[in-house]
Amino acid sequence: MKGGLLIVDDEPLIRKGLVKLVENNSLGWSVIGEAGNGREAVAKLEELRPDLVMTDIRMPLMDGLELANYIAANFPETAVIILTGYRDFEYAQKAITCGVKQFLIKPCPEEEVCQILQLAYEQYRQLAAAKEREASQLRDKEDQQLRAVLLQLPYDVEEATRLEKVLAGSELWLLQVNSYYPDNRQFRREDLKLLQFAIGNILQELLAARPGNSRWITLEYDCFAFFLSKDGENEPLFTQAAAIVHKLLGIVLTAKCLGIPTSLNQMEIWVEGQLKTREERDSAAAGDSREFSVNETNVKLIRSELAELLLLGRPAELHDYLAGIRQSVRQPSISLEEAKIGAFCAAMGMLDVRKKELNSKPIGDIGKRVAELNLIHSKPEVERWLDGQIRAFEDALSNWQNQRTSGIINRAVLYIEEHYTEDCNIAAVAAHFHLSPNHFGNLFKRETGESFSGYVARLRMNKAKFLLKNTDLKVTEIAQGVGYLDSNYFATVFRQTVGLSPTEYRKQ
């Protein structure tokens, strides 16, 4: 996921240049807004909530230092990068006291701007990951307390009372799995955790797309409790969940609304009245673990780390990360069941990145993947299945990269067509598209099959050949007309390319 960047500068050309630079490089940021001064930026902060603000130091109405102070006081999680000139650097350093850690002294090379933005994105992702881990740990602890309350197990009264306030006004629903082993599917007992994970993944996606607050926990191996804010009708959510799970897995879900509880005690009574006794439970699940955690955290971690490497443009590290995913299911210490769940987590993480970042529409669904894993009976088979998932991800990544670079190179070719008569060198063209010469040269060669200099030389020679055959212009005039100020150098390049001098070619 990209971070949101707000660019603040009183010079429109500088703002436009920075926007292009961010768009044309893998820096991890998406420009969500622009402002011409600090006061205008303040007006946009509440609405846009940027993760990073890049601001000039000298601006009318409110300068960059005043803006940085305002951000530190009101939006402490928003990072700030200061753009400053040499004469203002000492003044700009005062921004250190309000948390500004990065400065760019103008004029600065674009590569330096890219490096600073990449570093800022890495710091942003590290902080986001740390916050996510902390929130996940707190959530797990709260879920344990809530489960203990609902099942009348020992719990921390103070923590439970706090949760009671958090959940006040929420609607309580129970969702029951009728059987994990429908007659029309060939699921086995050892597939139970995989099926639980698949159902949990579906529920998590539906809840993530739902407005309002929501919380759900696993009560027992076949029963889930949901606390949903009453912003509208909640029944359609469960109707949709039941339909999707039945379509993908053939498993029947039954949902029931218990109402809006007013106390912990009422929650306990309601849930106790609905849960079946253990003797009435599906005997097919006997001996299986009745407590499990839908490991959505692993999927989120894989999704987050893949997206970060992708958005920062680090193909070597991305390749190593995928190799690590492959290796994770080969560990001798893990069981076949654990290998299947690990492979499924990885597949779901890659699937999510393909849909959200690579604009890819993967073939197959959760049900298809569960069915495939259901037919697997050995860890080497799990490895081969995961290899197929990774290859599909790599193919989608390759297509995305080709589409992305094609747009830039196509525009570059048009630019060269319009400017080949000038000093059309790789540094100038790369700068126009806000890329480093080295990166641009590699993209150009990969996309067109020839080097930048070779392409420009061939274009100029083709134009020169046309002029030699169809006009009476002097060779010196033609040389200048196709971008060569030195007619002798033009003649040398022409002979090397065509095998004849310009005069000999004209006489043919």
Secondary structure, DSSP 4 states (H G I P E B T S, - for coil): -PEEEEEE-S-HHHHHHHHHHHHHS--SEEEEEEESSHHHHHHHHHHH--SEEEEES--SSS-HHHHHHHHHHH-TTSEEEEEEEGGGHHHHGGGGGGT--EEEEES--HHHHHHHHHHHHHHHHHHHHHHHHHHHHHHHHHHHHHHHHHTT----HHHHHHHHHHTTTPEEEEEEES-SS-TTS---GGGHHHHHHHHHHHHHHHHHTSSS-EEEEEEETTEEEEEE--SS--HHHHHHHHHHHHHHH---EEEEEEE--SSHHHHHHHHHHHSPPGGGS-GGGTTS-S-----HHHHHHHHHHHHHHHHTT-HHHHHHHHHHHHHHTT-TTS-HHHHHHHHHHHHHHHHHHHHHTS----SS-HHHHHHHHHT--SHHHHHHHHHHHHHHHHHHHHHHHHHHHHHHHHHHHHHHHHHTTS---HHHHHHHTT--HHHHHHHHHHHHSS-HHHHHHHHHHHHHHHHHHH----HHHHHHHTT-S-HHHHHHHHHHHHSS-HHHHHH-
